[in-house]
Structures are given as structure tokens and as C-alpha cells.
């Protein structure tokens, strides 16, 4: 593996570590949180959400964008509910062959919820995209938070 850089983000939830962790591995939940409307942004057209939630299992999800379908996939390397989820992350066959894109989600329980941290390690050639990548992961964590706020059966989202 060549040299890597990291994109990192963190988010605090009022929801339990278990709920946040499960939001990543349940296809119905993922489809729901990924499609949460964002003020000032067009809604997402989620096309596929496929999850084989086991070590060695593959996930695939895609959404339609102005320039076509964006497909993301990877393989689960570690699943330690509700503390840690490690998976590869690819958007092209070339990236999969190089196998140098790794995402680690750690979840730390807090007195009133949990703190999720995502670290995306990738080849240094993507350094100019690190800030945008971190912002993308932060967006996903906020989407999960919005989903919990909209979930009448679960924890309510804190207003920050």
C-alpha cells in the first residue's frame, strides 16, 4: 500500500450506540436515513441498498445524480456491535483493485447518547479531496441524526 491520508469527522448523537451502529447495517434503515430531505438541497433518489452484514460481506448502494448513477461498494472487515465497524470503500473497479480505501467507524457510548467518529484512510493521491470526503461522512452522520429525529418510535434529536 502506498502512503495514505485520512479524512476524519465526528458527531454526537442523543441516540444509543446500538441504534447508531444498526443504522449502518440495516438496509431499510440505511435507505430511510440516506433519503432524509435536507433543507436547501434536492432530495436524493436512492436506487440500491444491498447489505450483507457479516465480516467478508459486501454492501452496495447507489443514488442518482445529475451526471448519472453514483455507485458505492465495499466489504466489511470488522463488525463489533456497537463499538466498531471497519469496511473498504470503492467507487470504481480501479479503486477496488488497488484496495487502499478503508473506513473505520467507532462509536463511544456517552451518558446521554454516543459519539461516532469516522476515519477514512485513502491513498495520498486523493489528498485534495480529503476535506470534501470528511464533509461527506459528516453529512451522512447528520442524515442519521435527522432520521432519528423523524423516527417517532425512537430517540429525539438534539437541537444544536
C-alpha positions as a Python dict, from the first residue, in 0.01 Angstrom:
ca = {
    (1, 'X'): (0, 0, 0),
    (2, 'X'): (128, 346, -84),
    (3, 'X'): (122, 635, 162),
    (4, 'X'): (-220, 728, 293),
    (5, 'X'): (-401, 1033, 417),
    (6, 'X'): (-704, 1048, 646),
    (7, 'X'): (-1036, 1227, 629),
    (8, 'X'): (-1189, 1241, 975),
    (9, 'X'): (-1519, 1357, 1124),
    (10, 'X'): (-1714, 1310, 1446),
    (11, 'X'): (-2075, 1359, 1555),
    (12, 'X'): (-2258, 1330, 1886),
    (13, 'X'): (-2600, 1166, 1900),
    (14, 'X'): (-2871, 1154, 2162),
    (15, 'X'): (-2944, 805, 2029),
    (16, 'X'): (-2778, 499, 2180),
    (17, 'X'): (-2463, 347, 2034),
    (18, 'X'): (-2666, 41, 1934),
    (19, 'X'): (-2916, 246, 1733),
    (20, 'X'): (-2644, 441, 1554),
    (21, 'X'): (-2448, 124, 1478),
    (22, 'X'): (-2755, -59, 1348),
    (23, 'X'): (-2840, 232, 1117),
    (24, 'X'): (-2532, 137, 914),
    (25, 'X'): (-2614, -232, 871),
    (26, 'X'): (-2992, -246, 823),
    (27, 'X'): (-3085, -184, 457),
    (28, 'X'): (-3430, -43, 543),
    (29, 'X'): (-3284, 200, 796),
    (30, 'X'): (-3000, 300, 564),
    (31, 'X'): (-3239, 368, 279),
    (32, 'X'): (-3452, 580, 517),
    (33, 'X'): (-3172, 791, 660),
    (34, 'X'): (-2995, 832, 327),
    (35, 'X'): (-3313, 974, 174),
    (36, 'X'): (-3387, 1226, 454),
    (37, 'X'): (-3467, 1564, 299),
    (38, 'X'): (-3209, 1837, 356),
    (39, 'X'): (-3324, 2199, 361),
    (40, 'X'): (-3199, 2380, 52),
    (41, 'X'): (-3092, 2061, -128),
    (42, 'X'): (-3274, 1840, -376),
    (43, 'X'): (-3400, 1510, -237),
    (44, 'X'): (-3194, 1201, -303),
    (45, 'X'): (-3305, 933, -543),
    (46, 'X'): (-3168, 623, -372),
    (47, 'X'): (-3153, 341, -625),
    (48, 'X'): (-2996, 46, -445),
    (49, 'X'): (-2918, -51, -89),
    (50, 'X'): (-2778, -403, -55),
    (51, 'X'): (-2611, -512, 268),
    (52, 'X'): (-2461, -848, 361),
    (53, 'X'): (-2378, -754, 723),
    (54, 'X'): (-2108, -1005, 809),
    (55, 'X'): (-1729, -999, 805),
    (56, 'X'): (-1640, -1058, 440),
    (57, 'X'): (-1988, -949, 331),
    (58, 'X'): (-2038, -685, 65),
    (59, 'X'): (-2251, -371, 62),
    (60, 'X'): (-2362, -171, -238),
    (61, 'X'): (-2565, 145, -251),
    (62, 'X'): (-2627, 398, -519),
    (63, 'X'): (-2805, 723, -582),
    (64, 'X'): (-2892, 918, -894),
    (65, 'X'): (-2713, 1244, -953),
    (66, 'X'): (-2718, 1497, -1235),
    (67, 'X'): (-2439, 1310, -1416),
    (68, 'X'): (-2583, 961, -1361),
    (69, 'X'): (-2591, 687, -1102),
    (70, 'X'): (-2320, 702, -833),
    (71, 'X'): (-2242, 352, -707),
    (72, 'X'): (-2051, 287, -382),
    (73, 'X'): (-1948, -53, -252),
    (74, 'X'): (-1711, -226, -18),
    (75, 'X'): (-1652, -522, 210),
    (76, 'X'): (-1691, -550, 585),
    (77, 'X'): (-1361, -629, 756),
    (78, 'X'): (-1468, -592, 1120),
    (79, 'X'): (-1810, -579, 1285),
    (80, 'X'): (-1803, -526, 1660),
    (81, 'X'): (-2153, -412, 1759),
    (82, 'X'): (-2198, -143, 1882),
    (83, 'X'): (-1841, -17, 1902),
    (84, 'X'): (-1665, -55, 1570),
    (85, 'X'): (-1734, -108, 1202),
    (86, 'X'): (-1448, -132, 950),
    (87, 'X'): (-1507, -157, 576),
    (88, 'X'): (-1348, -85, 243),
    (89, 'X'): (-1498, 191, 25),
    (90, 'X'): (-1489, 192, -353),
    (91, 'X'): (-1642, 394, -634),
    (92, 'X'): (-1455, 234, -925),
    (93, 'X'): (-1312, -104, -1022),
    (94, 'X'): (-966, 56, -1024),
    (95, 'X'): (-1007, 160, -659),
    (96, 'X'): (-1117, -192, -568),
    (97, 'X'): (-810, -343, -738),
    (98, 'X'): (-583, -100, -555),
    (99, 'X'): (-766, -179, -227),
    (100, 'X'): (-639, 127, -43),
    (101, 'X'): (-959, 291, 82),
    (102, 'X'): (-1054, 195, 437),
    (103, 'X'): (-1328, 341, 657),
    (104, 'X'): (-1335, 294, 1035),
    (105, 'X'): (-1645, 392, 1229),
    (106, 'X'): (-1601, 391, 1606),
    (107, 'X'): (-1888, 460, 1843),
    (108, 'X'): (-1830, 563, 2202),
    (109, 'X'): (-2123, 549, 2445),
    (110, 'X'): (-2186, 872, 2637),
    (111, 'X'): (-2413, 944, 2932),
    (112, 'X'): (-2684, 1080, 2702),
    (113, 'X'): (-2617, 906, 2372),
    (114, 'X'): (-2296, 838, 2186),
    (115, 'X'): (-2014, 988, 1982),
    (116, 'X'): (-1944, 848, 1636),
    (117, 'X'): (-1606, 903, 1470),
    (118, 'X'): (-1533, 816, 1109),
    (119, 'X'): (-1177, 793, 978),
    (120, 'X'): (-1140, 730, 605),
    (121, 'X'): (-785, 627, 512),
    (122, 'X'): (-707, 658, 143),
    (123, 'X'): (-420, 685, -99),
    (124, 'X'): (-236, 1016, -72),
    (125, 'X'): (-317, 1096, -434),
    (126, 'X'): (-667, 1186, -308),
    (127, 'X'): (-530, 1444, -60),
    (128, 'X'): (-705, 1733, -235),
    (129, 'X'): (-1036, 1551, -172),
    (130, 'X'): (-980, 1483, 200),
    (131, 'X'): (-1178, 1784, 319),
    (132, 'X'): (-1468, 1705, 85),
    (133, 'X'): (-1457, 1339, 190),
    (134, 'X'): (-1474, 1431, 559),
    (135, 'X'): (-1766, 1664, 481),
    (136, 'X'): (-1942, 1377, 302),
    (137, 'X'): (-1909, 1148, 602),
    (138, 'X'): (-2022, 1430, 833),
    (139, 'X'): (-2326, 1473, 610),
    (140, 'X'): (-2409, 1102, 644),
    (141, 'X'): (-2386, 1123, 1024),
    (142, 'X'): (-2619, 1425, 1024),
    (143, 'X'): (-2859, 1233, 799),
    (144, 'X'): (-2871, 954, 1057),
    (145, 'X'): (-2939, 1214, 1326),
    (146, 'X'): (-3224, 1360, 1117),
    (147, 'X'): (-3362, 1009, 1070),
    (148, 'X'): (-3369, 954, 1446),
    (149, 'X'): (-3540, 1289, 1494),
    (150, 'X'): (-3806, 1189, 1242),
    (151, 'X'): (-3847, 844, 1399),
    (152, 'X'): (-4147, 880, 1629),
    (153, 'X'): (-4063, 549, 1800),
    (154, 'X'): (-3708, 636, 1895),
    (155, 'X'): (-3478, 890, 2049),
    (156, 'X'): (-3531, 1252, 1961),
    (157, 'X'): (-3256, 1453, 1802),
    (158, 'X'): (-3091, 1729, 1998),
    (159, 'X'): (-3107, 2079, 1858),
    (160, 'X'): (-2761, 2231, 1828),
}
